[in-house]
């Protein structure tokens, strides 16, 4: 009986360790807006972040920054620690670029860190001077946004 109990605990634990990537991706799906961002150790001014949005949906992303737009795919590594994310831009100014990053999602917030050069994947959530590291914290926008964010006045104004 004891052996059966141990086997049950081990099997339940192993199911948790083999988390379904689709479930992990569910936590990322939606429109995100940056609260803060740091590039190469320098804080990006809040007014530059107001018109930036990131949409993640089932392995596809859309990044609006001002009047520019990048579209592409992303793949996550849920079992990695920290969790990894790889972006490949298929349309836009950065077409053909691959970015290696790490992420963490917690309820309505998302943190992403990546090396803008596309050469390495960060191991920590930091952006230091003399690097190409980018670190951003996002908050989830309401689910009723349909095809995209509404004008800022409809989002509570800023």
C-alpha positions as CSV (number, residue, x, y, z in Angstrom):
1,X,0.0,0.0,0.0
2,X,2.8,2.4,0.8
3,X,4.5,1.8,-2.5
4,X,1.2,2.5,-4.3
5,X,0.9,5.8,-2.4
6,X,4.5,6.8,-3.3
7,X,3.9,5.9,-7.0
8,X,0.8,8.1,-7.0
9,X,2.6,11.1,-5.5
10,X,5.5,10.6,-8.0
11,X,3.1,10.4,-11.0
12,X,1.1,13.5,-9.9
13,X,4.4,15.4,-9.4
14,X,5.7,14.4,-12.8
15,X,2.5,15.6,-14.5
16,X,3.1,19.0,-12.9
17,X,6.7,19.0,-14.1
18,X,5.6,18.3,-17.7
19,X,3.3,21.3,-17.8
20,X,1.4,21.7,-21.1
21,X,2.9,24.5,-23.1
22,X,-0.6,25.5,-24.3
23,X,-1.6,26.2,-20.7
24,X,1.6,28.3,-20.2
25,X,0.8,30.2,-23.4
26,X,-2.7,30.9,-22.2
27,X,-1.2,33.1,-19.4
28,X,0.5,35.2,-22.1
29,X,-2.4,35.6,-24.5
30,X,-3.7,39.2,-24.7
31,X,-2.7,42.8,-25.2
32,X,0.1,44.2,-23.0
33,X,1.3,47.7,-22.4
34,X,4.7,48.6,-20.9
35,X,4.8,50.2,-17.4
36,X,8.6,50.6,-17.5
37,X,11.5,49.7,-19.8
38,X,15.2,49.9,-19.6
39,X,17.6,49.6,-22.6
40,X,21.3,49.2,-21.9
41,X,20.9,50.4,-18.4
42,X,19.0,53.5,-19.3
43,X,15.3,54.0,-18.3
44,X,13.1,54.7,-21.3
45,X,10.9,57.8,-20.6
46,X,7.3,56.9,-19.7
47,X,5.9,59.2,-22.5
48,X,7.7,57.0,-25.1
49,X,6.0,53.9,-23.7
50,X,2.4,55.3,-23.9
51,X,1.9,54.3,-27.5
52,X,3.6,50.9,-27.4
53,X,1.6,47.7,-27.2
54,X,2.4,44.0,-27.4
55,X,-0.1,41.4,-28.4
56,X,0.6,37.7,-27.8
57,X,-1.7,35.0,-29.1
58,X,-1.1,31.3,-29.7
59,X,2.5,31.6,-30.9
60,X,2.0,34.9,-32.8
61,X,2.9,38.4,-31.7
62,X,2.3,41.9,-32.8
63,X,4.4,44.8,-31.5
64,X,3.2,48.4,-32.0
65,X,5.6,51.2,-31.2
66,X,4.3,54.5,-32.4
67,X,3.5,54.2,-36.1
68,X,5.7,51.2,-36.6
69,X,4.6,47.6,-36.4
70,X,6.4,44.2,-36.1
71,X,4.6,41.0,-36.6
72,X,5.9,37.5,-36.1
73,X,6.0,34.3,-34.1
74,X,7.1,33.4,-30.6
75,X,7.9,30.1,-28.9
76,X,8.2,29.6,-25.2
77,X,10.3,27.3,-23.0
78,X,8.0,26.8,-20.0
79,X,10.2,24.2,-18.3
80,X,13.3,26.4,-18.5
81,X,14.3,28.4,-15.5
82,X,13.9,31.3,-16.0
83,X,11.2,30.6,-18.7
84,X,12.4,31.4,-22.2
85,X,10.8,33.2,-25.1
86,X,12.0,33.4,-28.7
87,X,10.6,36.0,-31.1
88,X,11.0,35.8,-34.9
89,X,9.9,38.9,-36.8
90,X,8.2,38.0,-40.1
91,X,6.8,41.4,-41.1
92,X,7.9,45.0,-40.3
93,X,11.1,47.0,-39.9
94,X,12.8,44.1,-38.1
95,X,11.8,41.4,-40.5
96,X,14.1,38.4,-40.3
97,X,15.3,39.3,-36.8
98,X,15.3,36.6,-34.0
99,X,15.3,37.8,-30.4
100,X,16.2,35.4,-27.5
101,X,14.6,36.3,-24.2
102,X,13.3,35.3,-20.8
103,X,10.0,36.0,-19.3
104,X,7.8,35.7,-16.2
105,X,4.1,36.2,-16.0
106,X,2.2,36.9,-12.7
107,X,-1.5,37.5,-12.9
108,X,-1.9,40.8,-14.8
109,X,1.8,41.5,-15.2
110,X,4.5,40.4,-17.5
111,X,8.3,40.9,-17.5
112,X,10.4,40.3,-20.5
113,X,14.2,40.6,-20.8
114,X,16.2,40.1,-24.1
115,X,19.4,40.9,-25.8
116,X,18.5,43.3,-28.6
117,X,21.5,42.1,-30.6
118,X,19.9,38.7,-31.0
119,X,23.1,36.9,-30.1
120,X,22.5,35.6,-26.6
121,X,19.7,34.9,-24.2
122,X,19.9,36.6,-20.8
123,X,19.9,34.6,-17.6
124,X,18.7,37.4,-15.3
125,X,16.1,40.1,-15.4
126,X,18.5,43.0,-15.7
127,X,19.7,45.6,-18.2
128,X,23.2,47.0,-17.6
129,X,25.1,49.8,-19.3
130,X,27.4,48.7,-22.2
131,X,25.1,45.8,-23.1
132,X,22.3,45.4,-25.6
133,X,19.9,44.1,-22.9
134,X,16.3,45.3,-22.8
135,X,14.1,44.8,-19.8
136,X,10.4,45.7,-19.7
137,X,7.5,45.3,-17.3
138,X,4.0,45.2,-18.8
139,X,0.4,45.1,-17.5
140,X,-2.4,43.3,-19.2
141,X,-5.0,45.5,-21.0
142,X,-8.7,44.6,-20.7
143,X,-9.9,41.5,-22.6
144,X,-12.6,43.5,-24.4
145,X,-10.1,45.2,-26.8
146,X,-11.2,43.2,-29.8
147,X,-8.7,43.8,-32.6
148,X,-6.5,46.3,-30.7
149,X,-6.2,48.9,-28.1
150,X,-8.7,51.7,-28.0
151,X,-7.6,55.4,-28.0
152,X,-6.0,56.3,-24.7
153,X,-9.0,58.3,-23.6
154,X,-11.0,55.0,-23.6
155,X,-8.4,53.3,-21.5
156,X,-8.8,55.6,-18.6
157,X,-6.8,58.4,-20.0
158,X,-3.2,59.2,-19.3
